[in-house]
Amino acid sequence: MYIILLYLPKKIPPLLLYLCFSTIVTMVDISIVWILHRIFNINIVGANTIGVISGAIIHYLLSIKYVFNFDYGISGFSIYFITFLFGLLLADVLIYIGNSYIFNSLTDNLNFLLSKSLSVVVPFFYIYYLRKLLYGLAKKHRESKVLKK
């Protein structure tokens, strides 16, 4: 796995690599939410929050270095965490609206699948471009500090 992560990301465009990492994380996320909500009867928003947080930890470790080319550290983690919170809020709002209003006339399984899909797809693009912007600004700020010395 380490060898794949060492060489493969350099050959894949950042958005596509972000999509690959997000797909892996989404499978983990959906599995957790499905198990918690459907088997353990945990409220869908609570189950979604647990699934998203679990996935975010994995995603942070992969994407900050290989997609955004940023070091692990306080500033990188802060950007990731703040954008994660916005994305989590958006995902929870979307899964609630999808589950309670948009897809509520469908079967439980289809309602879940479509609601969860809505809560994954919309935040995906929002968070990617927001992180790209913020990591870029942080790099420029860091470079300007180095030049001033």
Secondary structure, DSSP 4 states (H G I P E B T S, - for coil): -HHHHHHGGGGS-HHHHHHHHHHHHHHHHHHHHHIIIIIS---HHHHHHHHHHHHHHHHHHHHHHHTS---SSHHHHHHHHHHHHHHHHHHHHHHHHIIIIISTTS-HHHHHHHHHHHHHHHHHHHHHHHHHHHHHHHHHHHHHHHHH-
